[in-house]
Amino acid sequence: MKQLRHGAIRDLLAQRDVRTQQELAAALRERGFRATQATISRDVGELGLVKVHRHGLHVYALPPRVAEPEPSAEERLGNLLRALPVDVRESGLMLVVRTLSGSAHAIAAALDRAHWPEVVGSIAGDDTLFVACTDRTSLHRARRRLLRMMEPPEPPQPRRRRAGSGRPPARAGRAPARRDASL
């Protein structure tokens, strides 16, 4: 949840001016994150936020070393779906996605940013979001995509050595040399 909240803070600071920790907490609540003053204060320190003069105001900003390229909408959606417990069910031409309290908006926002052609739109409450699809085929496709994204990524496979690697190849037309133990 902390990584998701940090990502939301980065997004907020890129989109609008935030002058105080109270404004930051309120903006996070709008995005479905609940955080105490102590949590916000820790996040400010962990992210290394600094105050800069912008538009005649002193506002929070990311230091240059933290300003990294954001993950794609697909990556962000996948990260959310893998980080949170999620249940996906069908109802008519809608998917009903249940998750932790305060997390539905973050998933809906990431899904909307992904611009899936199967999805007409989404609406989120506290722990549930409804995803409207264009038709039954699109509904099934969107459901499969969501379920696939919830699976942990496959770890990289170790490179397997080819049989016999490390030995010189046998010469064509000649039998390999044999050692005779009697000699």
HUVEN-V655528 format. One record per residue. N is the residue number from 1. NEAR is the number of other C-alpha atoms within 10 Angstrom. Layout:
n->N near->NEAR
n->N near->NEAR
This chain:
n->1 near->11
n->2 near->11
n->3 near->11
n->4 near->16
n->5 near->19
n->6 near->16
n->7 near->14
n->8 near->18
n->9 near->24
n->10 near->19
n->11 near->12
n->12 near->17
n->13 near->16
n->14 near->13
n->15 near->9
n->16 near->12
n->17 near->17
n->18 near->21
n->19 near->15
n->20 near->13
n->21 near->16
n->22 near->14
n->23 near->12
n->24 near->21
n->25 near->21
n->26 near->15
n->27 near->18
n->28 near->18
n->29 near->14
n->30 near->13
n->31 near->21
n->32 near->22
n->33 near->22
n->34 near->17
n->35 near->17
n->36 near->10
n->37 near->12
n->38 near->10
n->39 near->13
n->40 near->20
n->41 near->14
n->42 near->12
n->43 near->18
n->44 near->19
n->45 near->11
n->46 near->10
n->47 near->16
n->48 near->15
n->49 near->19
n->50 near->13
n->51 near->15
n->52 near->15
n->53 near->10
n->54 near->11
n->55 near->8
n->56 near->7
n->57 near->12
n->58 near->15
n->59 near->18
n->60 near->22
n->61 near->26
n->62 near->19
n->63 near->13
n->64 near->9
n->65 near->8
n->66 near->12
n->67 near->11
n->68 near->9
n->69 near->6
n->70 near->11
n->71 near->11
n->72 near->12
n->73 near->16
n->74 near->16
n->75 near->14
n->76 near->21
n->77 near->24
n->78 near->23
n->79 near->19
n->80 near->22
n->81 near->21
n->82 near->17
n->83 near->14
n->84 near->15
n->85 near->12
n->86 near->20
n->87 near->14
n->88 near->16
n->89 near->11
n->90 near->15
n->91 near->11
n->92 near->11
n->93 near->17
n->94 near->25
n->95 near->22
n->96 near->19
n->97 near->21
n->98 near->20
n->99 near->18
n->100 near->13
n->101 near->14
n->102 near->18
n->103 near->26
n->104 near->26
n->105 near->23
n->106 near->23
n->107 near->26
n->108 near->23
n->109 near->17
n->110 near->19
n->111 near->21
n->112 near->18
n->113 near->14
n->114 near->16
n->115 near->13
n->116 near->15
n->117 near->11
n->118 near->19
n->119 near->21
n->120 near->15
n->121 near->17
n->122 near->19
n->123 near->14
n->124 near->21
n->125 near->15
n->126 near->17
n->127 near->16
n->128 near->23
n->129 near->23
n->130 near->22
n->131 near->25
n->132 near->21
n->133 near->24
n->134 near->14
n->135 near->15
n->136 near->14
n->137 near->12
n->138 near->19
n->139 near->22
n->140 near->17
n->141 near->15
n->142 near->21
n->143 near->22
n->144 near->13
n->145 near->13
n->146 near->18
n->147 near->16
n->148 near->14
n->149 near->18
n->150 near->19
n->151 near->11
n->152 near->12
n->153 near->10
n->154 near->6
n->155 near->6
n->156 near->6
n->157 near->6
n->158 near->6
n->159 near->6
n->160 near->6
n->161 near->8
n->162 near->7
n->163 near->7
n->164 near->8
n->165 near->8
n->166 near->8
n->167 near->7
n->168 near->7
n->169 near->9
n->170 near->10
n->171 near->8
n->172 near->7
n->173 near->6
n->174 near->7
n->175 near->8
n->176 near->10
n->177 near->7
n->178 near->6
n->179 near->7
n->180 near->6
n->181 near->5
n->182 near->4
n->183 near->4
